[in-house]
Structure formats: C-alpha cells, structure tokens
C-alpha cells in the first residue's frame, strides 16, 4: 500500500469505529492541509494527512518501508472539561491506531504512534482552539 492508500484506509477504519462519549462517532476526512475557520471548528474536525516515507534494506532480498500518516484533531474548546475530552479522544485514537486493521494488506501494520510535541498552545491560548497531531507509522515488507 502506498501512503495515500494507507491514509484512505485509515479514514475508513476511524469512521467505522465506535468511540467513547462525548465523541461516539467521528467523521474523518483525508486532506493535505487541515486548516479551518473558527466557525468550522465549533464542530470536531479529524483530518488524516498522508506524510513521510522511508525505506531500509534489511536483508539481501528484503526491504522495509515506513510510511507516516498524521491524524489531526481540532476543535474549539473553551473549558478544561472540553479539552480533557479531546485529550481523551486523542489517546483513544492513538491506542486504536496501533491495532487498526486496514483490511487491504496484513503485511502493512502500524508500528508506532506519537504526538508531535505538546498540543498547539498558541492556537489554544489565542483562539481557544484545541489542535493535536498524532503521527502513525506503518511498516511494510517489500
């Protein structure tokens, strides 16, 4: 699977999963630039962005490809309770992504999930917008 196919499969998997309240369902979209207006951020936005690609020859006849996909969670959040719920959702997404079944290939497995730095504190302070970007790395033998 190439990185775009992985991103598309992850969108499908995230949309089909039952999440915890208050975000029992999410509507992820694949896009390259998850940027929204404050009005659009009154509702939860989950974006899946195809990302980096790296490869390594691990044996004479075996190579492994790492493909990274970002999952961006954004929403306007005025209270600590709203922020706590979004942090919990990001944690739940991270755990889910480590075992996500993308359906198309059992050879392509998620192997790592990380949050790039703390949340976007500037956006949170300036506009009360919660922004979290998780990077999910998938490994495939080729």
C-alpha beads as a LAMMPS data file, in Angstrom:
LAMMPS data file: protein, C-alpha beads

142 atoms
141 bonds

1 atom types
1 bond types

-500.0 500.0 xlo xhi
-500.0 500.0 ylo yhi
-500.0 500.0 zlo zhi

Masses

1 110.0

Atoms # bond

1 1 1 0.000 0.000 0.000
2 1 1 1.290 3.459 -0.742
3 1 1 0.938 6.284 1.794
4 1 1 -2.221 7.684 0.148
5 1 1 -3.878 4.255 0.205
6 1 1 -2.919 3.885 3.862
7 1 1 -4.432 7.303 4.664
8 1 1 -7.654 6.413 2.835
9 1 1 -7.882 3.058 4.636
10 1 1 -7.280 4.753 7.985
11 1 1 -10.087 7.257 7.278
12 1 1 -12.447 4.329 6.652
13 1 1 -11.305 2.494 9.792
14 1 1 -11.595 5.581 12.031
15 1 1 -15.086 6.377 10.693
16 1 1 -16.310 2.821 11.350
17 1 1 -15.019 2.623 14.933
18 1 1 -17.285 3.335 17.937
19 1 1 -15.555 5.935 20.132
20 1 1 -16.213 6.909 23.734
21 1 1 -18.579 9.729 24.656
22 1 1 -18.841 12.604 24.052
23 1 1 -17.364 11.786 20.631
24 1 1 -19.102 8.459 19.999
25 1 1 -18.607 8.853 16.262
26 1 1 -16.223 10.934 14.208
27 1 1 -16.174 11.896 10.543
28 1 1 -12.546 11.884 9.449
29 1 1 -11.513 13.237 6.055
30 1 1 -8.302 12.849 4.095
31 1 1 -6.751 16.145 3.167
32 1 1 -3.370 17.778 2.791
33 1 1 -3.932 20.998 4.728
34 1 1 -6.267 20.706 7.720
35 1 1 -6.963 24.393 8.271
36 1 1 -10.386 25.635 9.332
37 1 1 -12.110 28.855 10.332
38 1 1 -13.193 29.395 13.927
39 1 1 -16.806 28.848 12.862
40 1 1 -15.922 25.487 11.290
41 1 1 -14.104 24.492 14.480
42 1 1 -17.285 24.695 16.538
43 1 1 -17.602 21.041 15.492
44 1 1 -14.943 18.357 15.783
45 1 1 -12.588 18.034 12.808
46 1 1 -10.463 14.923 12.305
47 1 1 -8.123 15.040 9.324
48 1 1 -5.887 12.279 8.006
49 1 1 -2.851 13.564 6.128
50 1 1 -0.504 11.355 4.071
51 1 1 3.036 12.006 5.260
52 1 1 6.610 10.818 5.179
53 1 1 8.095 7.765 3.537
54 1 1 11.335 5.974 4.456
55 1 1 12.829 2.670 3.416
56 1 1 15.574 0.356 4.557
57 1 1 17.204 -2.730 3.079
58 1 1 17.077 -5.279 5.935
59 1 1 18.368 -8.330 4.046
60 1 1 19.670 -9.135 0.601
61 1 1 16.169 -9.822 -0.690
62 1 1 14.054 -7.904 1.810
63 1 1 13.339 -4.227 2.261
64 1 1 11.007 -2.500 4.715
65 1 1 9.106 0.685 4.053
66 1 1 7.910 3.034 6.784
67 1 1 5.021 5.288 5.850
68 1 1 3.776 8.000 8.189
69 1 1 0.241 9.379 8.335
70 1 1 -0.828 12.293 10.530
71 1 1 -4.168 12.287 12.305
72 1 1 -5.089 15.863 13.250
73 1 1 -7.803 16.510 15.832
74 1 1 -9.124 20.068 16.017
75 1 1 -11.999 21.771 17.793
76 1 1 -12.787 24.979 19.589
77 1 1 -12.653 24.215 23.319
78 1 1 -13.315 26.889 25.914
79 1 1 -13.348 24.841 29.098
80 1 1 -10.931 22.422 30.677
81 1 1 -13.638 19.747 30.536
82 1 1 -13.876 20.154 26.738
83 1 1 -10.083 19.991 26.444
84 1 1 -9.962 16.909 28.674
85 1 1 -12.482 15.153 26.406
86 1 1 -10.373 15.988 23.351
87 1 1 -7.183 14.746 25.018
88 1 1 -9.012 11.519 25.896
89 1 1 -10.160 11.169 22.272
90 1 1 -6.582 11.645 21.017
91 1 1 -5.389 8.993 23.442
92 1 1 -8.130 6.634 22.294
93 1 1 -7.252 7.269 18.628
94 1 1 -3.578 6.558 19.368
95 1 1 -4.376 3.231 21.035
96 1 1 -6.756 2.272 18.236
97 1 1 -4.230 3.132 15.514
98 1 1 -1.693 0.710 16.961
99 1 1 -4.007 -2.183 16.185
100 1 1 -6.042 -0.767 13.301
101 1 1 -6.998 -3.305 10.647
102 1 1 -6.681 -1.544 7.314
103 1 1 -8.183 -4.530 5.564
104 1 1 -6.216 -4.350 2.327
105 1 1 -2.960 -5.896 3.451
106 1 1 -1.907 -7.759 6.538
107 1 1 1.691 -7.019 5.540
108 1 1 1.191 -3.320 6.304
109 1 1 0.977 -2.869 10.075
110 1 1 1.069 0.159 12.334
111 1 1 4.192 0.046 14.479
112 1 1 4.311 3.409 16.247
113 1 1 2.147 6.346 17.259
114 1 1 3.435 9.644 18.594
115 1 1 2.104 13.089 19.378
116 1 1 4.320 15.750 17.870
117 1 1 5.128 17.929 20.841
118 1 1 2.505 19.238 23.189
119 1 1 -0.726 20.491 21.785
120 1 1 -0.666 23.712 19.771
121 1 1 -0.567 26.013 22.783
122 1 1 -0.593 29.167 20.639
123 1 1 -3.894 28.233 18.995
124 1 1 -5.324 27.200 22.353
125 1 1 -4.321 30.454 24.034
126 1 1 -5.193 32.777 21.163
127 1 1 -8.469 31.330 19.864
128 1 1 -9.366 28.566 22.357
129 1 1 -8.713 26.025 19.585
130 1 1 -7.503 22.552 20.522
131 1 1 -5.098 21.106 17.950
132 1 1 -3.383 17.750 18.296
133 1 1 -1.411 15.948 15.576
134 1 1 -0.705 12.252 16.008
135 1 1 1.804 10.582 13.697
136 1 1 1.068 6.944 12.933
137 1 1 3.872 4.940 11.323
138 1 1 3.104 1.860 9.250
139 1 1 5.710 -0.738 8.268
140 1 1 5.514 -2.999 5.244
141 1 1 7.930 -5.585 3.901
142 1 1 8.527 -5.135 0.183

Bonds

1 1 1 2
2 1 2 3
3 1 3 4
4 1 4 5
5 1 5 6
6 1 6 7
7 1 7 8
8 1 8 9
9 1 9 10
10 1 10 11
11 1 11 12
12 1 12 13
13 1 13 14
14 1 14 15
15 1 15 16
16 1 16 17
17 1 17 18
18 1 18 19
19 1 19 20
20 1 20 21
21 1 21 22
22 1 22 23
23 1 23 24
24 1 24 25
25 1 25 26
26 1 26 27
27 1 27 28
28 1 28 29
29 1 29 30
30 1 30 31
31 1 31 32
32 1 32 33
33 1 33 34
34 1 34 35
35 1 35 36
36 1 36 37
37 1 37 38
38 1 38 39
39 1 39 40
40 1 40 41
41 1 41 42
42 1 42 43
43 1 43 44
44 1 44 45
45 1 45 46
46 1 46 47
47 1 47 48
48 1 48 49
49 1 49 50
50 1 50 51
51 1 51 52
52 1 52 53
53 1 53 54
54 1 54 55
55 1 55 56
56 1 56 57
57 1 57 58
58 1 58 59
59 1 59 60
60 1 60 61
61 1 61 62
62 1 62 63
63 1 63 64
64 1 64 65
65 1 65 66
66 1 66 67
67 1 67 68
68 1 68 69
69 1 69 70
70 1 70 71
71 1 71 72
72 1 72 73
73 1 73 74
74 1 74 75
75 1 75 76
76 1 76 77
77 1 77 78
78 1 78 79
79 1 79 80
80 1 80 81
81 1 81 82
82 1 82 83
83 1 83 84
84 1 84 85
85 1 85 86
86 1 86 87
87 1 87 88
88 1 88 89
89 1 89 90
90 1 90 91
91 1 91 92
92 1 92 93
93 1 93 94
94 1 94 95
95 1 95 96
96 1 96 97
97 1 97 98
98 1 98 99
99 1 99 100
100 1 100 101
101 1 101 102
102 1 102 103
103 1 103 104
104 1 104 105
105 1 105 106
106 1 106 107
107 1 107 108
108 1 108 109
109 1 109 110
110 1 110 111
111 1 111 112
112 1 112 113
113 1 113 114
114 1 114 115
115 1 115 116
116 1 116 117
117 1 117 118
118 1 118 119
119 1 119 120
120 1 120 121
121 1 121 122
122 1 122 123
123 1 123 124
124 1 124 125
125 1 125 126
126 1 126 127
127 1 127 128
128 1 128 129
129 1 129 130
130 1 130 131
131 1 131 132
132 1 132 133
133 1 133 134
134 1 134 135
135 1 135 136
136 1 136 137
137 1 137 138
138 1 138 139
139 1 139 140
140 1 140 141
141 1 141 142
